[in-house]
């Protein structure tokens, strides 16, 4: 249930032993590293036996149930867990590294206090260095000026000399007055307690560990490059206001993010390469536009996908995005396996956090992801005049194995064209 999944917990069985199972039936609710999803059956038959009880965590590839024909008996339970299959067999942890044995032989005892004191007393005493300026040069001062400065604890590098060539004289030392602010500030700093820094270790949640695995895999395998544009959203913002007024009675409210999703869908239809995945000696194309939207949860980040966005209206996309967002946060149901694993393109929007621009990490095995910032009123030049416009920065992160810079620029330009011409979003 995802390339990065290593184990899962059977939260609830939705079928019982003896039930007839059809392809696509929801078999169980499974808790993954990210959330609870419904596991679908890819086969047909009769549920002969449930091997793993509810509440138990098992590795990927371990047998959890038997499907067969009516009247068939499940294999006898030998008492030993079945061997893992598929990815689980490849995920066995490496053998633990044993610590090297200590080297034999007596340890050298530390020197005694007396011997240390003796060596210290016998060591030659270094002569004090001559006062030097901040640049490392010796400070010019008369012998009596040096003696007075030493007696009064005055730093000669802070005294201004009035003698020939800037040489410090006796009178310069006697007339020197240190700045009263510096000692006062030093005293205040010494009296003020230093703030405590939280330094305790924080164990990672299973979701945060999954995010770590996915992002490392993405940045390791996919050579990222980035292209950024600034989209003039002035007409789009006004269009959205009028559209929401017209849709008020239906309860639908279109967000800027919904319009970004629609703009990406239109651009992907024109540039389908960015809806594909790198597969060694070929690019694996996808028949549907399954656009993932990054959703921040308390435990971490998930990117569930809106399924088959091609041909969907802006209002339909708005309803789909709201529904999947609610279910991702545990409101009104759970996310399906397909929604969590079948994304073909990604969108990450930090505009609600007043972020100007950023670059996102591609979700494998996708080829690209769009990162958008806030819509901000910005002075721009139009027809030789400085005017205020609603500007939004958008950055596309691309897998260089799939596309080159010029192709990414054309694709991102098409997204901008759709955003700057809201009538295109109604097509």
Protein Blocks (a to p, Z undefined) as FASTA:
>chain_A
ZZkbcbdcdfbacbdehiacdehiafbdcddfkbccddddfbecddfbafbdghiacdeh
iafbdcddehiacdddehiacddehjllmmcccdddddddddeddddddddfklmmmmmm
mpccddddddddfkopacdddfklmmmmmmnopafklpccfbehhiacfklmmmpccdfk
lmmmmmmmmmpccddddfbdcdddfklmmmmmmmmmmmmmmccddddddddfklmmmmmm
mmmmmmmmnopacdfklmmmmmmmmmmmmmmmlmcccehjaccddfbdcdddddddfklc
cddddehkghpafklmmmmmmmmmmmmnopaiacdfklmmmccbdcddfklnopabdcdd
dddfbfbdcdddddddddddeehiacddddddddddddfklpcfklmmmmmmmmmmmmmm
mmlmmZZ
